Amino acid sequence: MADKSTDEIRSEFDDVVNMGSKELKDWLGTDESQSVGQSSGDGDESTGHYMGRRIVEILEKNKGDLDDDDLAAMKKVHGYVARHLKQKPSTEELKTSKWRYSLMNWGHDPLK
């Protein structure tokens, strides 16, 4: 299967990232944001929180300045959000669920 084009990667990223750069930056500064996600256990930042900061960098770049590392991160974001949207909890209060908080770290607020 052929690799996706840069335009396809951008489009898929734009489809799942529904938080703006300022909104995402503000979210990443909250206790809720930092309360979810997997980390190495040594006090390091969680993977999702790191990716949130990476998404902010991507959102703040001009599209023509995106490099291969940015495109790889954008593909990873799309894959993560697409997988996790399929795991929507049925019993938790969605507004305050760890599922929502985790998705928001990846730039997607499922309540939008």
N, C-alpha and C positions, 0 to 999 in steps of 0.2 A: 504494500500500500504506500502510495506516495506521501511525502510529508505535506503538511498543510502550508498554504501560501501565507505570507506575512499578512495579507488582507484578511484571510480567514481567521487567523489567530487573533488579530485585532478585533474583528467582529464578534467572535465568541467571548473574548474578554469583556468587551463593552456590553454584551448581553447579560453577563452575570454580575459585573461590578456596578452596583446601583447606588453606591455612596460616593460623594465627591471627596476630593482630597482633604479639605478642611474638616468635613464631617467625620471622615475616617481618622484623621489625626486626633480630633477631640475625643472620639470613642476610644482610641488606643490609650489615652491617658486615664481612663476610668479604672476603678477597682474591678468592675465586672469584666472588662476586657482581659485584664491580667489574671482573672480567676479561672480561666478555661484554657484547655490545650495541653498538648504533650510537650514535656521538656526532658532534658537529660537527667533531671533530678538534682543537679548541683547548683540550683538557683539561677540557671540560665533562663533566658527568655523562651517562651513556648514557640513552637514552629509557626503556629497561626499568627501570633503577635509579631514575630519577625516578618512573616509574609505581609501582614498589614502595613508595616513600615515600607516594605519593598513596593507594595501596590501604590502607596503615596508617591514614592519616587517615580514610578512609571506614569502615574496620572499627571505629574508635574512636568514631564518631559514633552518636548515637541515630538509628534509622531515620527518625523524624519530622523530623530536622534536615537530611536530605539535600536539597541544592539541585540546580538544573538542571546545574551544572558537575559535581557528583558523579555524577549519573545519566549524563551524557555519558561520563565517565571509566569508569564501570561497564560501559557498552556497549562501549567500546573494549577493555577488559580481556577481556570475553567473546569478542569477535571475534578478538583476538590469540591467546588460548589455544586456541580452537576450531581456528583455522588451523594453529597450530604443532603441535598434537597429531597432526594428519594427516601431519606430516613426520617422524615418529619415525625416528631413524637405525637401521639394521640392523647396522652393523658396530662402532660405538663401544661402549665400556663405558658403559652408561646412567648408572650412578651418578656418574661424573665427566665426563659429556659436556657440551659447551657448550650443546647443545640443552636439557638438563635445567636447567642453571644459568640459562639465559635464561628458561625458563618459571617457575622459582622466583622470579626478579625480579618476575614478574607475578603472584605469589601462588599459583602452582600447582606442587606437587611431583608429577610423574608417577609416582613410585615409591610414593605413598601409596595 
